[in-house]
Amino acid sequence: MYCQAVDWYAFGILLYELIYGRTPFSQTDDICQIFKKISVGKILFPRVFDKDAKSLIKKLKNVDLTRRYGHIKNSKDLIKGHRFFKGLDWDELIL
């Protein structure tokens, strides 16, 4: 069954890739290893990774659905209000 939580999870992975230049699961070419990394849900972040981005990504891809942004109540507001987006004027973005 599809829900928007999948889109938010994918957004977290895309955000990682946009910041770091590769996906968090791309350390190997072995497709089985990639699937295993995805299913376990553990992402390794380089030390230089922005701490606010890291925090948001962890919340977007949390394995525990009761705590995952995008799946819990008021997710959109939690995501927009996350410190990673501090200073972003969402109304200006739409225009």
N, C-alpha and C positions, 0 to 999 in steps of 0.2 A: 504494500500500500504506500502510495506516494504522499508526502507532505512537504511543506516548505522547509522543514529542518534539513532536508537533503541539499537544498539550494544554499542555505547558510553554511553548512559544512563545506560545500564546494567553494564558497566564497572565502572561507578560512584558508583552504589549501591554495587557492589562487593568490590570496594576499601574501602568503609565505613565498610563493614563486615570484611574485612581482618584486618583493623586497630582496630576496636572496638569489634569484636568477635560475633556480631549479626547484623541482618539487621536493617535498620532504621525504619522498619515498624513492628517489632516483639514484641512490648510492650503488645500485646494482642493475644489471640488465636482465637478471633472472626474474621472469614474470611471477613465478611462484613465490620468490622472496618478497617481491613488491606487494603481492596480495597478502602475504603474511604480515608485513609491516602495517598495511592498511587495517587489517582485521584486529591486530593487537592495539592499534591506535596510538602508539608511542611515536612522538616526533622529537627528533634531536634538533636543538637550536644551536647555531654557532654562538660563541661568546659575544660577538659583535652585534647580534640581533637586537633590535630595538625592544626594550622591556615592555612598553605599552602594546606594541604589535604582538609580541609573544603572549602577553596576557589575553588579548582579544582572540587570537588564534586558538589558544588552549580552551577558551570558553566556547568557541564555535565548533570545535571538534571533540568535545568531551564525550567519552564513551558512555557515561552515565546520562541517559536521556532525561532524567529528572533534573539535571543540572546544566544541560547543553543549551547555550543560547541558540535561538532559532526553533527550539522545541518547547521551551517553558513559556508561561504566561508573560505578556508584555515584552517579548524578546526584541521586537523592533525598537522599542524605547531604550532597552538595556544596551543594545548594540549602538544606536545613535548617541547615547549618553556616555559610552565608554571613553576613558581618558585618551585612547588612541586618536579619537576624533576631536579632541579638545581644540577649540578655536575654529572649527569648521561650521560655517553658517549653512545649514541644510536648505533653508529657503533660497539662498543665493545659488546654491548648487543646482536647484531645479530650473532656475531661470537661465 
